[in-house]
Amino acid sequence: MECGEVPPEERIKLEEAKKPVSAICQKCSSEKAVIIFRKISTCWKCFEAGFSKKFKSELNVERKSRTSSEHVLLAFSGGPSSRAMLEAMHQAILGRGMKSTYFDCSVLHIDESTVVGLNDGERAEKNQAVKRIAEHYGFPFHLIPMEAIFDLEDVKATLPQSSTNQALRFQEMMSSIKSNTSKEEMLSHLRMALIAGFARSHKFEKVLLGDSATRIAINLISATCKGRGMALPDDLASMDTRYSHVGFLRPMRDFVSKEIAIYNRYFNLEVASIPTLDTLASTPKFSIDHLTEHFIQSLQMGFDHTIHTLLRSGAKLKHSSLSCATRRCLLCQTPLPRPDPGQHCQSCASTCGSCTPQSEEWLCYGCRRTTSELQISKLPPYISQVEERQHNQHLRDQIKDFLLEDDS
């Protein structure tokens, strides 16, 4: 091959790129094409039908019965993906274009105003915008502040405002974390714990998350970089069952961000502009997650199948046989490795096996790195008080043979 000559494989790509775009939908061959997605000309009707079909397919994953109603909670952040999820869920319930599904839906929004320091007026305006979108569909709306995580066991009702004490404790905890990557990690895990706690107290069977294929692919790479490989099988699954009595379903996991943007534009869906820690990022180097996002999106622009290739590879990941189902990280609920019977106890430097485990021993490697910059006592009580709970349980196990049963 002479210098300057185009390689044969590149010549084929150039010839394909020069092919004229079809003005007729390549799926129904009758309607006028209005969008080009994955190099296929499509009309609105076919695009909407394909979107609805994929959404309902994910919606029915591990569903016990398709004829009985399920009590589900929609986690709504106000962003494009969760906004599209609300509309798709509404269309699924109405049965537009397909047989209707049966769900009893409520919407939950986690107010993170304390993280970015919004004043009361800005906070009320933001929450009202989110509430307006949810109530447009007639779904019951619940609002809980992020700082309510410090009273997780009592999250039983909508809390439009948090106590000053909780807000101060939350701000003190977040200010102790210097790394932006660790801050994003902490917020993500606390948000999931708060949603799970609310869902359990209100007897919701499932929680629907708006995680798109783009977001999940980014998390696959960033979690690997942060040493969170043990959590990947749950992070990538259609149904995340890490949290007891609550399943987290990801019905948007087959949709890339471009596909969601087209869907939102088609239905003229209003997206709530909410300041969060993510929106404060000024450069890709703000955190590992933002750097990974910039990398994945740049690849996706040149190679359309980048995201789905990552997801297919990630779907093959399974939990290690060395992990223990009964020992889970207190922060992210990832299965922890089985304890070594001969491992020395941190409390008395022996293999007594009777000392109370320390809080750090109940955190996975990734969460230990996340919390390395702050004291365990500053974390929410369900994490920081593990030593007390374990000690009480240990004492009870020692005297259980001497306890009298209450016959009354």
C-alpha positions as CSV (number, residue, x, y, z in Angstrom):
1,M,0.0,0.0,0.0
2,E,1.4,3.3,-1.1
3,C,1.9,6.3,1.2
4,G,-1.3,8.2,1.6
5,E,-3.5,5.4,0.3
6,V,-6.7,4.8,2.4
7,P,-6.7,1.2,3.9
8,P,-9.5,-1.0,2.5
9,E,-11.4,-1.2,5.8
10,E,-11.4,2.6,6.1
11,R,-12.5,2.9,2.5
12,I,-15.6,0.8,3.2
13,K,-16.5,2.9,6.2
14,L,-16.1,6.1,4.1
15,E,-18.4,4.7,1.4
16,E,-21.0,3.7,4.0
17,A,-20.9,7.2,5.5
18,K,-21.5,8.7,2.0
19,K,-24.7,6.6,1.5
20,P,-27.8,8.8,1.3
21,V,-30.0,8.8,4.4
22,S,-33.4,7.2,3.7
23,A,-36.3,9.7,3.9
24,I,-38.7,6.8,4.7
25,C,-38.8,5.0,8.0
26,Q,-36.7,1.8,7.7
27,K,-38.9,-0.1,10.1
28,C,-42.5,0.5,8.8
29,S,-41.5,1.5,5.3
30,S,-44.4,3.9,5.1
31,E,-44.1,6.9,7.4
32,K,-41.7,9.8,6.9
33,A,-38.4,9.4,8.9
34,V,-37.8,12.1,11.4
35,I,-34.8,10.9,13.4
36,I,-31.7,8.8,12.8
37,F,-30.8,6.6,15.7
38,R,-28.0,4.0,15.4
39,K,-27.8,4.8,11.7
40,I,-31.4,3.8,11.1
41,S,-34.0,6.2,9.9
42,T,-37.1,6.0,12.0
43,C,-40.5,7.7,12.3
44,W,-41.9,8.9,15.6
45,K,-44.5,6.2,15.8
46,C,-41.9,3.3,15.4
47,F,-39.5,5.0,17.8
48,E,-42.2,5.4,20.5
49,A,-43.4,1.8,20.0
50,G,-39.8,0.4,20.4
51,F,-39.2,2.6,23.4
52,S,-42.4,1.4,25.1
53,K,-41.7,-2.3,24.3
54,K,-38.2,-2.2,25.8
55,F,-39.5,-0.3,28.9
56,K,-42.3,-2.8,29.5
57,S,-39.9,-5.7,29.0
58,E,-37.6,-4.5,31.8
59,L,-40.6,-3.5,33.9
60,N,-41.8,-7.1,34.0
61,V,-38.5,-8.5,35.1
62,E,-39.0,-10.9,38.1
63,R,-42.6,-9.8,38.4
64,K,-44.7,-12.5,40.2
65,S,-48.0,-11.8,38.4
66,R,-48.8,-9.6,35.5
67,T,-52.5,-9.4,36.4
68,S,-52.3,-8.3,40.0
69,S,-51.4,-4.8,41.0
70,E,-47.9,-4.1,42.5
71,H,-47.1,-1.3,45.1
72,V,-44.1,0.4,43.5
73,L,-42.1,3.6,44.4
74,L,-40.6,5.7,41.6
75,A,-37.4,7.4,42.6
76,F,-37.5,10.8,40.8
77,S,-34.5,13.0,40.8
78,G,-35.9,15.5,38.3
79,G,-33.3,14.6,35.6
80,P,-33.9,13.5,32.0
81,S,-33.8,9.7,32.7
82,S,-36.1,9.6,35.7
83,R,-38.4,12.1,33.9
84,A,-38.7,9.8,30.9
85,M,-39.3,6.9,33.3
86,L,-42.3,8.7,34.8
87,E,-43.8,9.3,31.3
88,A,-43.1,5.8,30.2
89,M,-44.7,4.4,33.4
90,H,-47.7,6.6,32.9
91,Q,-48.1,5.3,29.3
92,A,-47.7,1.7,30.5
93,I,-50.4,2.1,33.0
94,L,-52.7,3.6,30.4
95,G,-51.9,0.8,28.1
96,R,-51.1,3.0,25.1
97,G,-50.2,0.9,22.2
98,M,-50.0,-2.3,24.2
99,K,-51.9,-4.2,26.9
100,S,-51.9,-2.1,30.1
101,T,-49.8,-3.1,33.2
102,Y,-51.0,-2.9,36.7
103,F,-49.1,-0.8,39.2
104,D,-49.9,1.3,42.2
105,C,-47.3,4.0,41.9
106,S,-46.0,6.7,44.2
107,V,-43.2,9.2,43.6
108,L,-40.3,9.9,46.0
109,H,-37.8,12.8,45.6
110,I,-34.8,13.2,47.9
111,D,-34.1,16.8,48.6
112,E,-30.3,17.4,48.5
113,S,-30.5,21.2,49.0
114,T,-28.3,21.0,52.1
115,V,-25.4,19.6,50.0
116,V,-25.2,22.6,47.7
117,G,-26.3,25.2,50.3
118,L,-29.6,26.5,48.8
119,N,-31.5,29.0,50.8
120,D,-35.1,28.4,51.9
121,G,-36.6,30.3,48.9
122,E,-34.5,28.4,46.3
123,R,-35.2,25.1,48.1
124,A,-39.0,25.7,48.1
125,E,-39.0,26.7,44.4
126,K,-37.0,23.6,43.4
127,N,-39.2,21.2,45.4
128,Q,-42.4,22.8,44.0
129,A,-41.1,22.2,40.5
130,V,-40.5,18.5,41.2
131,K,-43.9,18.2,42.9
132,R,-45.7,19.8,40.0
133,I,-44.2,17.2,37.5
134,A,-45.1,14.2,39.7
135,E,-48.6,15.4,40.4
136,H,-49.2,15.9,36.7
137,Y,-49.6,12.2,36.5
138,G,-51.8,11.9,39.6
139,F,-49.1,9.9,41.5
140,P,-48.9,10.5,45.3
141,F,-45.8,12.6,45.9
142,H,-43.3,12.2,48.8
143,L,-40.4,14.5,49.7
144,I,-37.6,13.7,52.1
145,P,-34.5,15.8,52.9
146,M,-31.2,14.0,52.6
147,E,-30.3,14.8,56.2
148,A,-33.2,12.6,57.3
149,I,-30.6,9.7,57.0
150,F,-29.6,10.5,60.6
151,D,-33.1,9.3,61.7
152,L,-33.4,6.4,59.2
153,E,-35.4,4.2,61.5
154,D,-38.2,6.8,61.7
155,V,-38.6,7.7,58.1
156,K,-42.4,7.0,58.0
157,A,-43.9,10.1,56.4
158,T,-43.2,12.9,54.0
159,L,-40.8,15.4,55.6
160,P,-40.8,18.7,53.7
161,Q,-38.3,20.2,56.1
162,S,-35.5,18.8,58.2
163,S,-34.5,19.6,61.7
164,T,-31.7,22.1,62.2
165,N,-29.7,19.5,64.2
166,Q,-29.9,17.0,61.4
167,A,-28.9,19.6,58.8
168,L,-25.9,20.7,60.9
169,R,-24.8,17.1,61.4
170,F,-25.0,16.3,57.7
171,Q,-23.1,19.4,56.7
172,E,-20.4,18.6,59.3
173,M,-20.1,15.1,57.9
174,M,-19.8,16.2,54.3
175,S,-17.4,19.0,55.1
176,S,-15.1,16.4,56.7
177,I,-14.7,14.7,53.3
178,K,-12.3,16.6,51.1
179,S,-12.3,14.4,48.0
180,N,-15.1,15.1,45.5
181,T,-15.0,11.5,44.5
182,S,-15.6,10.4,48.1
183,K,-18.4,13.0,48.5
184,E,-20.2,11.6,45.4
185,E,-19.8,8.1,46.7
186,M,-21.1,9.0,50.1
187,L,-24.2,10.8,48.7
188,S,-25.0,7.9,46.4
189,H,-24.9,5.3,49.2
190,L,-26.8,7.4,51.7
191,R,-29.4,8.2,49.1
192,M,-30.0,4.5,48.4
193,A,-30.3,3.7,52.1
194,L,-32.8,6.5,52.6
195,I,-34.9,5.3,49.7
196,A,-34.8,1.7,51.0
197,G,-35.8,2.8,54.5
198,F,-38.7,4.8,53.2
199,A,-39.9,2.0,50.9
200,R,-39.7,-0.6,53.8
201,S,-41.7,1.7,56.1
202,H,-44.4,2.2,53.5
203,K,-44.6,-1.4,52.4
204,F,-43.4,-0.8,48.8
205,E,-42.5,-4.0,47.0
206,K,-40.2,-2.4,44.5
207,V,-38.3,0.8,43.9
208,L,-37.9,1.9,40.3
209,L,-34.6,3.8,39.5
210,G,-33.9,5.9,36.4
211,D,-30.4,4.6,35.8
212,S,-29.8,4.7,32.0
213,A,-27.5,2.4,30.1
214,T,-25.0,5.4,29.8
215,R,-25.0,5.9,33.6
216,I,-24.6,2.2,34.3
217,A,-21.7,1.9,31.9
218,I,-20.0,4.9,33.5
219,N,-20.5,3.3,36.9
220,L,-19.0,0.0,35.7
221,I,-15.7,1.7,34.8
222,S,-15.6,4.2,37.7
223,A,-16.4,1.6,40.3
224,T,-13.6,-0.6,39.0
225,C,-11.2,2.4,39.3
226,K,-12.4,3.0,42.9
227,G,-11.9,-0.6,44.1
228,R,-15.6,-1.4,44.2
229,G,-15.5,-4.5,42.0
230,M,-17.4,-6.6,44.6
231,A,-20.5,-4.4,44.1
232,L,-20.6,-4.5,40.3
233,P,-22.9,-7.6,40.0
234,D,-25.6,-5.8,41.9
235,D,-24.9,-2.4,40.3
236,L,-25.4,-3.8,36.8
237,A,-28.3,-6.1,37.6
238,S,-31.9,-5.4,36.4
239,M,-33.1,-6.2,39.9
240,D,-30.8,-5.1,42.8
241,T,-31.7,-7.1,45.9
242,R,-29.0,-6.0,48.3
243,Y,-31.4,-4.1,50.6
244,S,-33.6,-6.3,52.7
245,H,-37.3,-6.5,51.9
246,V,-36.9,-4.1,49.0
247,G,-35.9,-4.7,45.4
248,F,-34.4,-1.9,43.2
249,L,-35.5,-2.3,39.5
250,R,-33.8,-0.4,36.7
251,P,-36.3,-0.2,33.8
252,M,-34.2,2.3,31.9
253,R,-31.1,0.2,31.8
254,D,-31.4,-0.5,28.0
255,F,-31.7,3.2,27.0
256,V,-28.7,5.4,26.2
257,S,-28.8,9.1,27.1
258,K,-29.3,10.1,23.5
259,E,-32.4,7.9,23.2
260,I,-33.8,9.3,26.3
261,A,-33.2,12.9,25.1
262,I,-35.1,12.1,21.9
263,Y,-38.0,10.6,23.9
264,N,-38.2,13.7,26.1
265,R,-38.2,16.0,23.2
266,Y,-40.9,14.0,21.4
267,F,-43.3,14.4,24.4
268,N,-42.1,17.9,25.3
269,L,-41.3,16.7,28.8
270,E,-40.3,19.3,31.3
271,V,-37.1,18.5,33.2
272,A,-36.5,20.0,36.6
273,S,-33.3,21.9,36.8
274,I,-32.0,21.0,40.2
275,P,-28.5,22.1,41.6
276,T,-26.7,19.1,42.9
277,L,-23.1,18.2,43.7
278,D,-22.8,16.8,40.1
279,T,-23.8,20.2,38.6
280,L,-20.9,21.9,40.4
281,A,-18.4,20.0,38.3
282,S,-16.6,22.6,36.2
283,T,-14.1,20.2,34.5
284,P,-13.9,16.4,33.8
285,K,-11.2,16.2,36.5
286,F,-13.7,17.1,39.2
287,S,-14.0,13.5,40.2
288,I,-13.3,9.9,39.0
289,D,-17.0,9.6,37.9
290,H,-16.9,12.8,35.8
291,L,-13.6,11.9,34.2
292,T,-15.1,8.4,33.4
293,E,-18.2,10.0,32.0
294,H,-16.2,12.3,29.7
295,F,-14.2,9.2,28.5
296,I,-17.2,7.0,27.8
297,Q,-19.2,9.7,26.0
298,S,-16.2,10.5,23.8
299,L,-16.0,6.9,22.8
300,Q,-19.7,6.6,22.2
301,M,-19.6,9.5,19.8
302,G,-17.2,7.5,17.5
303,F,-18.4,4.0,18.3
304,D,-22.2,3.6,18.8
305,H,-22.0,0.3,20.5
306,T,-19.5,1.2,23.2
307,I,-22.0,1.4,26.0
308,H,-23.9,-1.8,25.2
309,T,-20.6,-3.7,24.7
310,L,-19.6,-2.6,28.2
311,L,-22.9,-3.7,29.6
312,R,-22.8,-7.1,27.9
313,S,-19.3,-7.7,29.4
314,G,-20.4,-6.5,32.8
315,A,-23.4,-8.8,32.8
316,K,-21.0,-11.8,33.0
317,L,-19.7,-10.7,36.4
318,K,-20.9,-12.8,39.4
319,H,-20.3,-12.6,43.1
320,S,-17.2,-14.3,44.4
321,S,-17.6,-17.6,46.1
322,L,-15.5,-16.1,48.9
323,S,-18.2,-13.5,49.7
324,C,-20.6,-14.1,52.6
325,A,-24.3,-13.4,52.1
326,T,-24.9,-12.7,55.8
327,R,-22.1,-10.2,56.2
328,R,-22.8,-7.0,54.2
329,C,-21.1,-3.6,54.1
330,L,-23.1,-1.2,56.3
331,L,-22.8,1.6,53.8
332,C,-23.4,0.1,50.4
333,Q,-24.8,-3.4,51.4
334,T,-22.2,-5.2,49.3
335,P,-21.4,-8.8,50.4
336,L,-18.2,-8.9,52.5
337,P,-15.5,-11.6,52.2
338,R,-15.9,-14.5,54.6
339,P,-14.0,-13.8,57.9
340,D,-10.7,-15.8,58.3
341,P,-11.1,-18.1,61.3
342,G,-7.5,-17.5,62.2
343,Q,-7.5,-13.8,61.8
344,H,-6.4,-11.8,64.8
345,C,-9.1,-9.8,66.6
346,Q,-8.4,-6.0,66.4
347,S,-9.7,-5.5,69.9
348,C,-7.4,-7.9,71.8
349,A,-4.8,-9.0,69.2
350,S,-5.8,-12.6,69.6
351,T,-8.0,-15.2,68.0
352,C,-10.5,-15.3,70.8
353,G,-13.5,-14.9,68.5
354,S,-15.5,-13.3,71.2
355,C,-14.7,-9.6,70.9
356,T,-17.1,-7.2,69.3
357,P,-16.2,-6.4,65.7
358,Q,-15.2,-2.8,64.9
359,S,-17.2,-0.6,62.6
360,E,-14.4,-0.7,60.0
361,E,-14.7,-4.5,59.8
362,W,-18.2,-4.0,58.5
363,L,-17.3,-1.8,55.6
364,C,-16.1,-3.0,52.2
365,Y,-12.7,-1.8,50.8
366,G,-14.4,0.9,48.7
367,C,-16.4,2.3,51.6
368,R,-13.3,2.3,53.9
369,R,-11.6,4.5,51.4
370,T,-14.7,6.7,51.2
371,T,-14.9,7.2,54.9
372,S,-11.1,7.3,55.5
373,E,-11.2,11.1,55.9
374,L,-13.8,11.3,58.6
375,Q,-14.5,9.7,62.0
376,I,-16.9,6.8,62.2
377,S,-18.9,8.7,64.9
378,K,-19.9,11.3,62.3
379,L,-21.6,8.8,60.1
380,P,-25.4,8.1,60.5
381,P,-26.3,6.0,63.6
382,Y,-27.2,2.9,61.6
383,I,-23.5,2.8,60.7
384,S,-21.7,4.3,63.7
385,Q,-23.6,2.4,66.3
386,V,-22.8,-1.0,64.9
387,E,-20.4,-1.8,67.7
388,E,-23.1,-1.2,70.3
389,R,-25.6,-3.3,68.5
390,Q,-23.1,-6.2,67.9
391,H,-22.1,-6.1,71.6
392,N,-25.7,-6.3,72.8
393,Q,-26.4,-9.2,70.4
394,H,-23.2,-10.9,71.6
395,L,-24.3,-10.6,75.3
396,R,-27.7,-11.9,74.5
397,D,-26.3,-14.9,72.7
398,Q,-24.2,-15.7,75.7
399,I,-27.1,-15.7,78.2
400,K,-29.9,-16.9,75.8
401,D,-29.9,-20.3,77.6
402,F,-30.7,-18.7,80.9
403,L,-33.5,-16.3,79.7
404,L,-37.1,-17.1,80.8
405,E,-39.7,-17.0,78.1
406,D,-42.7,-14.8,78.5
407,D,-45.8,-17.0,78.5
408,S,-48.3,-14.2,78.7
